[in-house]
């Protein structure tokens, strides 16, 4: 299967993330699955007239397109013309090209939260009127209509994340190549379930602190960041802590709170990312699927039962109290 990858309004971070995949790397993984790029603006040698000829060939149906991958939000301004963002050398707006090529593709993939929902590109005043492919924030309908279906029958597949995980990109493309990704494998926001069925909280190295509600006070502390520092890992989808970037990294492993970058409108939470909004001292955000009263009761009991080791380490920048070493019982 072939892939046409276009970069719209964004930072290029999702391509950079994909290129950070290791053992095997991004290109070797795709090649092993029978996937090849017709063109990628950062990875392909072709440019200028050669690329323009390719795009026109796809548009008129002469060259079959299996997967159209869009990275970055698409600018609709000014006044719906899309001319704030032209595809260089073509004389046409990226908006025009996406709307022309999407119906020709067997599958359409939004790579990253900007392409999926608008993301950081659409934050603030959004003067370029940037939106996602099939969503404007959490609302259906973006550059493509909410009812859009690619030639193979699937809606836009949203590999959300900022940047998205390299494994999410490669696995989605490989599943498409193998014919193993159907509508039932996507969540209501179009994200593949193989990563969207997990929470960032799963596998978080701070889970022991979370269990006892032993909270960090500043970003350098070891404790749970939910109570004071804005972490929403108990509400955000993603297997970031189950399979960290390159086997090692994630936001919470690095001591930064999860900001739910796989969700629409994460970019404007209406409060600083590293602060937890509260009402009467009680955090507003709660773990997914948990009634508020039960959470508060559990939190109270957990705090009362917090071991001294966990309480002291939670507000320290390194382990100060080591786990107790239990001596084996004398079995003589």
C-alpha angles and dihedrals in degrees: 000000000000130000131208108198120193126184114216128171106339145088098268089243095133091059089047090050092050091050089054090065111119140197094040106019126225099265096042090050092053093044090052089056094049095256123137136173119248083192140339118183094223101034106035126083096214118098143155118013093005092059093043089054090051093051092049090047091055092044093054093044098249092117117045116230118207102176129017108196118191122192118194133018119292119240115229097181147144097050095321096306097109090217092132084080118038124183098241116252096007101084089225133103121252085237090060093048094048093049091047098046101039095073089051094056125090088215134015118206127190107209110207134356094285092060091040102046110355095268124184091341090066096045124118118006092345094211093180091054090233118184141166125265099261101001138056100205107306092339123097116246127054130147086336123041122262088246094054116132125182120231092271090055102253126122120236108302109226113210090186123191137107095257100001119231114263090228091056091054097046095043093049092050092045092050090051091050090051093046089240102122117086137165089268088061093063128079122230090274093053096255119141110257095222087081102014093062089070132070123227084237090069107098095003110158089224094061095109089058090046092053091058094035088239100162136204115232100194130024094258093059121104097224132100113293097206100090100049112002104056101253113162098178090127089062103034123091121230141095092235094133095040092057108015124201107286088353093292120055140069134146096260092042087056092051098256123120121251109254096190094248091172091065129085114258094013087134093072109041091158091238135062112286092236097050127080113221111229140187114210088345093306118119112247097212116072133186114280115274095006121125112234096234093053092048093051092049092048092047091052093051092044093052090049091053098044111135115234091243093058095042093053096041092049093070096038129090092225138019108290101166117046123214114270113261110227114214116221114256116255104254097185 
